[in-house]
Amino acid sequence: MKAIFLGEKPQHIITVFDEQTRQSLGELTDIAPNIYGKEDVMASPSDFSEVEYIFSSWGMPTFNADEISTCFPALKCVFYGAGSVQSFARPFLECGVKVFSAWAANAVPVAEMTVAEIILANKGFFLTSRLFRADGKRIARDAANKCKGNYGETVGIIGAGMIGKLVIQMLKQYELKVIVFDPFLPDQKANELGVEKCSLDELFERSFVVSNHLANNEQTQGMLNYQLFSLMRENAVFINTGRGAQVIEDDLVRVLRERPDLTALLDVTYPEPPIEGHPFYTLENCLLTPHIAGSSGDEVARMGKYMLDEFKAYIGGEACKYEVNMKMLETMA
């Protein structure tokens, strides 16, 4: 066999690489129908000595460099039908194995959900819905009148990676002012995107909606703190569809208690889910969703299709779009 499906969660492999995609892969290469886990590989490494391509998704096991050299001496590529490769990619790259990720496919539903929340937030949807329930229509309507809506309002995007850029591009159909904090975003690229670069302090101070899309690494953990949240405008909204570890959650709780006008829309927390009894569960101005922004339902098959197309490009000697390298790991989520 020249290719295998590898993952500790077979149900993810089956849904990401749906029947049509698996059939197409079978027509392109000698791929085993089984789904293997690390235990299978380590129990009989010689069975995998001719494997050139690994197809995986959520549940991709980790291997160190020695294990990769022993078990997969012929391995050329890992095609990962999901987003972040931070948990497993480095040893493969160190061994000269190419790694491809469907982060772009996973970015689509995240960006779609983020943009939907931004548009609703600018209309005062989240604030007024809770005010209407608690205090009646008049007070809710008065609050709505303080929101500018989606004409000329300022939206702040923290991190202009794959998802952040896609959010910016989707927002172009609206007449919004988009400002961005991203030290790695070149000025020329910012101009192409039609955004203004600024500091984090300025972004929180000017934006009606702040949306986090920072890469998940040691430098960004705990970056979003009380000082920043306290700068937010009246009735402003903080959206996190990125990673929970960038937020000092005690600081966010403190600000949400001090400022009931603010709203936090949290699709991610740290840890996930929040521990039992955490204030996020009971704060009226905090809305939790169970990490649904990424691909779910039939959307996950888009990631398998992206990796199928990438595989076709690779074996056909054409340019690939979604290869990951060591430098990219410094800024990717």
C-alpha positions in Angstrom: 0.0 0.0 0.0 1.3 3.5 -0.9 -1.2 5.5 1.1 -3.2 5.1 4.4 -5.8 6.8 6.4 -4.3 7.5 9.9 -6.2 8.8 12.9 -7.3 7.9 16.4 -10.8 9.0 15.7 -12.1 6.9 12.7 -15.4 8.7 12.6 -13.6 11.9 11.6 -11.7 10.2 8.8 -15.0 8.8 7.4 -16.8 12.1 7.5 -13.9 14.3 6.3 -12.9 12.0 3.5 -16.4 11.1 2.4 -17.3 8.2 0.1 -16.8 10.2 -3.1 -13.4 11.5 -1.9 -12.3 8.1 -0.8 -13.3 6.6 -4.1 -11.3 9.3 -6.0 -8.3 8.6 -3.8 -8.6 4.9 -4.6 -8.5 5.7 -8.3 -5.3 7.8 -7.9 -3.2 5.6 -5.6 -3.0 2.3 -3.8 -4.7 3.3 -0.5 -5.7 0.8 2.1 -9.4 1.0 3.1 -8.6 0.5 6.8 -8.2 3.4 9.2 -5.0 2.9 11.3 -4.1 4.4 14.7 -0.6 4.8 16.2 -0.9 1.6 18.1 -1.4 -0.3 14.8 1.7 1.4 13.3 3.9 0.8 16.3 2.8 -2.9 16.6 4.1 -3.7 13.1 6.2 -0.9 11.6 7.4 -3.0 8.7 3.8 -3.1 7.4 4.0 0.6 6.7 7.5 0.8 5.3 6.2 1.5 1.7 3.7 4.1 2.7 4.3 7.3 0.8 1.2 9.3 1.7 -0.8 9.7 4.9 -4.4 11.1 4.9 -5.6 12.2 8.3 -7.8 14.7 10.2 -8.7 15.5 13.8 -7.2 12.8 15.9 -3.9 12.6 14.0 -1.5 10.9 16.3 1.9 12.4 17.2 5.2 10.7 16.3 8.7 11.8 17.1 11.4 11.9 14.5 12.8 8.4 15.3 9.4 6.9 15.1 8.7 8.5 11.7 12.1 7.2 10.4 11.4 3.7 11.7 7.8 3.4 10.7 7.5 5.5 7.6 10.9 5.4 5.8 9.3 6.0 2.4 6.8 8.7 3.5 6.6 11.8 1.3 3.5 13.7 2.4 0.9 14.1 5.1 -2.4 15.5 3.9 -4.3 16.7 6.9 -8.0 17.2 6.4 -8.5 19.7 9.2 -7.0 23.1 10.4 -4.2 23.5 12.8 -1.2 21.2 12.4 0.7 22.5 15.5 0.3 19.3 17.5 2.0 17.0 15.1 3.7 18.7 12.1 7.2 19.6 13.3 8.8 16.1 13.6 7.4 15.3 10.1 8.9 18.5 8.6 12.2 17.8 10.4 12.2 14.4 8.6 11.7 16.0 5.2 8.1 15.0 5.0 5.8 17.6 3.3 2.7 18.6 5.3 -0.4 19.9 3.7 -3.4 21.3 5.7 -7.0 22.1 4.9 -6.8 25.2 7.0 -8.2 27.2 4.1 -11.3 25.0 3.9 -11.8 25.1 7.7 -11.4 28.9 7.5 -14.5 29.3 5.4 -17.2 28.4 8.0 -15.2 30.2 10.8 -15.2 33.3 8.7 -18.9 32.9 7.8 -19.9 32.6 11.4 -17.7 35.5 12.5 -19.0 37.8 9.8 -22.6 36.9 10.7 -21.9 37.8 14.4 -20.3 41.0 13.4 -23.2 42.1 11.3 -25.7 41.2 14.0 -23.5 42.9 16.7 -23.4 46.2 14.7 -27.2 46.2 14.7 -27.2 45.8 18.5 -28.8 42.4 18.2 -27.2 40.7 21.2 -27.5 43.7 23.5 -31.1 44.5 22.6 -32.3 40.9 22.7 -31.4 40.6 26.4 -32.6 44.1 27.2 -36.0 43.4 25.5 -36.4 40.3 27.7 -35.4 42.0 30.9 -36.6 45.6 30.6 -39.0 45.8 27.7 -39.1 47.2 24.2 -38.6 50.9 24.9 -35.3 50.4 26.7 -34.1 47.9 24.2 -35.0 50.2 21.4 -33.2 53.1 23.0 -30.1 51.0 23.2 -30.5 50.0 19.5 -30.5 53.7 18.6 -27.1 54.1 20.1 -25.7 51.5 17.7 -24.5 52.8 14.3 -25.4 49.7 12.3 -23.5 48.5 9.3 -22.8 51.7 7.6 -19.5 53.3 8.4 -19.0 51.4 11.7 -15.5 50.3 12.8 -14.7 46.7 13.1 -11.4 45.5 14.7 -9.7 42.3 13.5 -6.9 40.9 15.7 -4.7 38.7 13.5 -4.8 38.7 9.7 -3.9 35.1 9.1 -6.0 32.8 6.8 -9.2 33.3 8.8 -8.7 37.0 9.6 -8.0 37.8 5.9 -11.1 35.8 4.8 -13.2 37.7 7.4 -11.9 41.0 6.0 -12.6 39.9 2.4 -16.2 38.9 3.3 -16.8 42.2 5.0 -16.0 44.1 1.8 -19.6 43.8 0.7 -20.5 46.0 3.7 -19.6 49.7 4.1 -17.5 49.2 7.2 -14.2 50.6 8.4 -11.9 47.7 9.2 -8.8 48.1 11.3 -6.3 45.4 12.0 -3.7 44.5 14.6 -1.1 42.1 13.1 2.6 42.8 13.4 3.3 40.3 10.6 1.0 42.0 8.1 3.1 44.0 5.5 1.9 47.5 4.8 1.5 46.6 1.1 -0.8 43.7 2.0 -2.8 45.9 4.3 -3.3 48.3 1.5 -4.4 45.5 -0.8 -6.9 44.3 1.8 -8.2 47.9 2.3 -7.6 47.9 6.0 -5.8 50.2 8.4 -3.1 48.8 10.7 -3.1 49.9 14.3 -2.0 49.0 17.8 -4.0 46.7 20.1 -4.9 49.6 22.4 -6.2 51.7 19.5 -8.1 48.7 18.0 -10.0 48.1 21.3 -10.6 51.8 21.8 -12.0 52.5 18.3 -13.9 49.3 17.3 -17.5 48.6 18.0 -16.8 44.9 17.3 -13.5 43.3 18.1 -12.9 39.8 16.7 -9.9 37.6 17.7 -8.1 35.6 15.1 -4.6 35.5 16.7 -2.3 32.5 16.0 -2.1 30.2 18.9 1.5 30.2 20.3 3.4 31.1 23.5 3.7 34.8 22.4 -0.1 35.3 22.1 -1.3 33.4 25.1 -2.8 35.8 27.7 -2.3 38.8 25.3 -5.9 40.0 25.7 -6.3 41.4 29.2 -8.2 43.7 31.4 -6.5 46.8 30.2 -7.6 46.2 26.7 -11.1 45.1 27.5 -11.6 48.1 29.6 -11.0 50.3 26.6 -14.0 49.0 24.7 -16.6 51.5 23.5 -20.1 51.7 25.0 -22.2 48.6 24.0 -19.2 47.1 22.2 -18.9 43.4 21.4 -15.9 41.0 21.7 -16.0 37.9 19.5 -13.7 35.0 19.9 -13.8 32.3 17.3 -10.1 31.8 17.4 -8.4 30.3 20.5 -9.4 30.7 24.2 -5.8 30.8 25.5 -5.2 34.3 24.2 -7.7 35.7 26.7 -7.1 36.2 30.3 -10.5 35.0 31.2 -10.6 36.4 34.8 -10.0 39.8 33.3 -12.8 39.4 30.8 -15.2 38.3 33.5 -14.2 41.3 35.6 -14.9 43.7 32.7 -18.2 42.0 31.8 -19.4 42.4 35.4 -18.3 46.1 35.5 -19.7 46.8 32.1 -23.1 45.2 31.5 -23.3 47.1 28.3 -20.6 45.0 26.8 -21.1 41.6 25.1 -18.8 38.7 24.7 -19.5 36.0 22.1 -17.2 33.1 22.9 -17.1 30.1 20.7 -13.8 29.1 22.3 -12.5 29.2 25.9 -9.5 27.9 27.8 -10.1 25.2 28.8 -13.0 23.9 26.7 -15.6 23.8 28.0 -15.1 26.2 30.9 -14.9 24.5 34.3 -18.1 23.8 36.1 -19.4 26.9 37.9 -17.4 29.4 35.7 -19.0 32.8 35.5 -19.2 32.5 31.7 -22.2 30.2 32.2 -24.2 32.8 34.1 -23.1 36.2 32.9 -26.0 37.6 30.9 -23.7 39.5 28.6 -21.7 36.4 27.7 -22.9 34.0 25.1 -21.2 30.6 24.9 -21.3 28.3 21.9 -19.6 24.9 21.9 -16.8 25.5 19.3 -19.1 25.4 16.4 -17.5 28.0 14.1 -15.2 25.4 12.4 -16.4 22.9 9.9 -19.3 20.8 11.1 -22.0 18.7 9.6 -21.5 18.3 5.9 -19.0 21.2 5.9 -16.2 18.8 7.0 -16.2 17.1 3.6 -14.9 20.3 2.1 -11.6 19.7 4.0 -11.3 16.2 2.5 -12.0 17.6 -1.0 -9.3 20.3 -0.5 -6.8 17.6 0.4 -7.9 15.4 -2.6 -7.3 18.4 -4.9 -3.9 19.1 -3.2 -2.9 15.4 -3.7 -3.9 15.6 -7.4 -1.7 18.7 -7.8 1.2 17.1 -6.0 1.3 13.9 -8.0 0.7 15.8 -11.2 3.7 18.1 -10.6 1.5 21.2 -10.3 1.7 24.0 -7.8 0.2 23.2 -4.4 -1.7 25.8 -2.4 -1.7 24.6 1.2 1.7 23.3 2.1 2.9 24.1 5.6 6.5 24.9 6.5 8.4 25.6 9.7 8.3 29.4 9.2 4.5 29.3 8.9 4.2 27.4 12.2 5.4 30.6 13.9 2.2 32.5 13.0 -0.4 29.8 12.2 -3.2 29.1 14.6 
